[in-house]
Amino acid sequence: MFDVIVIGAGLSGLQAAYTAQQAGLSVAVLEARDRVGGKIWSVPLASGRGYADLGGAWVNLTLQPRVGAYVKQFGLDTEVQRLDGRAVMQESKEAGGSYGCLQFTPAEKQNLERIRDHIQAESLKPGPPRAQDDNVTLDQYVRDLGALPKTAKMVNLWAQVMHGLESSEYSAAWFIDYCRRNRGLLAIRADDASGGQHLRFRGGSQSLATHLASLIGPSHIHLSTPVLSITDAKTHVTVTSTTGQTFVSRKAILSIPSTMYKELNIQPNLPPRLRQITDATVLGDYNKAIVCYDRPWWREKGFNGYFASFEGPVILARDTSVESARHFSLTCFVNGKPGRFWSKLPPHERRAVVLRQLATVFNADTEPGSNHEVWKPIEFFDQIWQHERFSRGALAPITALGHYVEFADVYGKPVGNLHFVGTEYSTEWKGYMEGALCSGEVGGLEAVDALQGKGRASL
């Protein structure tokens, strides 16, 4: 019998296992995939010039201390997010214009700044989210504040970029509290040292997960072992895999999105109120298209590779090149409603619409038959997280309207011998790698304390 079984080898699960192991407990980690990392997934380029990060990619070593400590411990190299050059705001499918050239009247600009500053101020206030904000959508919330149409479109763009949903699809309280756990709206949106998108891993972000897994030890991690059922018999927990293996432990830690709890046969059933909130959580349409080139042709036109778009299908892109490896790429996010339509296209059409948009945004030749480099990527990746069987979307599950406040007393709390971790529960950097590590650390200590008789009562 193990002391702790951890279900899921993403960063939360790995950290939970390592924390328990460091306290002297025996652990087994069960992972459905044939790799560790979960939604942190780095694919080697055929060119041999590095990796494409299909999942989480950005970190800040100063503001995110757990990631920073591991980067130092493992000796991982990072790349500063490139900001030199012009960013672009695309207002329609046919045209783009650099930031500062948006067709905002002085009144519209003042309106956007007022709404932005209001959300920033709210996200810096301590304390729990407000029930009245949880019962109204983010879209309605800003309209009630007097948001003009272009401001509402910008807020919707933030929602698409950050969570893969439309601003009309989830609560203002969830959005504001997400910002609160991430040092405010401005820190989330920033690509410099003040924000969450400051650095990337030269060797791919999955290197963080593989190094953490090595600390736990390969013999303690069981890959290609999807879980079929979990039975909490009070004195022990029995976990059965779809491959027919049985694992028994004193405690179990679930490190999978709450949206997927209902897909497991958990006995006895989770408490009704916990099931009510987790059965209704959703994962956003969060997709990536990574386009690799022999050289960064967009820079010759004075662009830094960053653009945002009201129309899509790419709603935001960044230059994710690694100079030292001669790896030049643009990472495109195809999220929210545009991502839902894009994800249904066949692969060659998904590729074509992304390249056409890059040509439009960066003032290249928009004809596919042209000789411009935009049409000649050396590699092209796309990742639709909704199609990924063991993730079903990204970044973090989002609660139904009104649920975030109403069920706060049960959400993420232990049930019998079952504990729950994941970036969705983190009090710090929710939705980021740091948030996953934070939740795993807390959940691991929670299980340790419970086994040592120090834990709080579970539901």
VENNOR-V266459 format. One record per helix or strand of 3 or more residues. SS is the DSSP state (@ for helix, = for strand). FROM is the first residue (numbers start at 1). TO is the last residue. If there is no record, write none. Layout:
ss:SS from:FROM to:TO
ss:SS from:FROM to:TO
This chain:
ss:= from:2 to:7
ss:@ from:11 to:22
ss:= from:27 to:30
ss:= from:42 to:44
ss:= from:51 to:53
ss:@ from:65 to:74
ss:= from:78 to:80
ss:= from:86 to:92
ss:= from:95 to:98
ss:@ from:106 to:123
ss:@ from:131 to:134
ss:@ from:138 to:144
ss:@ from:149 to:163
ss:@ from:172 to:180
ss:@ from:185 to:189
ss:= from:199 to:201
ss:@ from:206 to:216
ss:@ from:218 to:220
ss:= from:227 to:232
ss:= from:237 to:241
ss:= from:246 to:254
ss:@ from:258 to:263
ss:= from:265 to:267
ss:@ from:272 to:279
ss:= from:282 to:284
ss:= from:287 to:293
ss:@ from:297 to:301
ss:= from:303 to:309
ss:= from:316 to:319
ss:@ from:323 to:325
ss:= from:327 to:333
ss:@ from:336 to:343
ss:@ from:347 to:361
ss:@ from:373 to:375
ss:= from:379 to:384
ss:@ from:385 to:387
ss:= from:394 to:398
ss:@ from:403 to:406
ss:= from:418 to:420
ss:@ from:423 to:425
ss:@ from:433 to:451
